[in-house]
Amino acid sequence: MHLDTLMTWVLAGLVTGGLAGVLIRPGGYGWRADLLLGLAGSLVGTVVFHALALTPEAGWLGMALVAFAGAASVIVGQRWWHTHA
């Protein structure tokens, strides 16, 4: 993993977690947990993208979108789980 890829998923995860903490108030565990969930989801999205061998042509924007989608998926899943458990 290259440094630019690492920084991309960290930044996308933090931004997504921060936005989730502000925009989706009910069902969260606080802004720290939202940031950690964003980071975890961003990592998962990036790992899945690497496992599918789609990274060479993706570029920075593609990796940012994948990291954002992974982070958003984990946060939405957590919110759903919290309200339905």
Contacts in CASP RR format, 6 or more apart in sequence:
PFRMAT RR
TARGET T0000
AUTHOR 0000-0000-0000
METHOD contacts of the structure
MODEL  1
MHLDTLMTWVLAGLVTGGLAGVLIRPGGYGWRADLLLGLAGSLVGTVVFH
ALALTPEAGWLGMALVAFAGAASVIVGQRWWHTHA
1 50 0 8 1.000
4 60 0 8 1.000
5 46 0 8 1.000
5 55 0 8 1.000
5 63 0 8 1.000
8 46 0 8 1.000
8 60 0 8 1.000
8 63 0 8 1.000
8 64 0 8 1.000
8 67 0 8 1.000
9 39 0 8 1.000
9 42 0 8 1.000
9 43 0 8 1.000
9 45 0 8 1.000
9 46 0 8 1.000
9 63 0 8 1.000
9 67 0 8 1.000
10 39 0 8 1.000
10 42 0 8 1.000
11 64 0 8 1.000
11 67 0 8 1.000
12 42 0 8 1.000
12 64 0 8 1.000
12 67 0 8 1.000
12 68 0 8 1.000
12 71 0 8 1.000
13 35 0 8 1.000
13 38 0 8 1.000
13 39 0 8 1.000
13 41 0 8 1.000
13 42 0 8 1.000
13 67 0 8 1.000
13 68 0 8 1.000
13 71 0 8 1.000
14 35 0 8 1.000
14 38 0 8 1.000
14 39 0 8 1.000
15 68 0 8 1.000
16 38 0 8 1.000
16 42 0 8 1.000
16 67 0 8 1.000
16 68 0 8 1.000
16 71 0 8 1.000
16 72 0 8 1.000
16 75 0 8 1.000
17 34 0 8 1.000
17 35 0 8 1.000
17 37 0 8 1.000
17 38 0 8 1.000
17 39 0 8 1.000
17 71 0 8 1.000
17 75 0 8 1.000
18 31 0 8 1.000
18 34 0 8 1.000
18 35 0 8 1.000
20 34 0 8 1.000
20 37 0 8 1.000
20 38 0 8 1.000
20 72 0 8 1.000
20 75 0 8 1.000
20 79 0 8 1.000
21 28 0 8 1.000
21 30 0 8 1.000
21 31 0 8 1.000
21 34 0 8 1.000
24 75 0 8 1.000
24 79 0 8 1.000
26 79 0 8 1.000
26 83 0 8 1.000
27 79 0 8 1.000
27 82 0 8 1.000
27 83 0 8 1.000
28 34 0 8 1.000
28 78 0 8 1.000
28 79 0 8 1.000
28 82 0 8 1.000
29 78 0 8 1.000
29 82 0 8 1.000
34 75 0 8 1.000
37 71 0 8 1.000
37 74 0 8 1.000
37 75 0 8 1.000
37 78 0 8 1.000
38 71 0 8 1.000
38 74 0 8 1.000
38 75 0 8 1.000
39 71 0 8 1.000
40 71 0 8 1.000
40 74 0 8 1.000
41 67 0 8 1.000
41 70 0 8 1.000
41 71 0 8 1.000
41 73 0 8 1.000
41 74 0 8 1.000
41 75 0 8 1.000
42 67 0 8 1.000
42 68 0 8 1.000
42 70 0 8 1.000
42 71 0 8 1.000
44 70 0 8 1.000
44 74 0 8 1.000
45 66 0 8 1.000
45 67 0 8 1.000
45 69 0 8 1.000
45 70 0 8 1.000
45 71 0 8 1.000
45 73 0 8 1.000
46 63 0 8 1.000
46 66 0 8 1.000
46 67 0 8 1.000
48 66 0 8 1.000
49 55 0 8 1.000
49 58 0 8 1.000
49 63 0 8 1.000
49 66 0 8 1.000
55 63 0 8 1.000
58 66 0 8 1.000
END
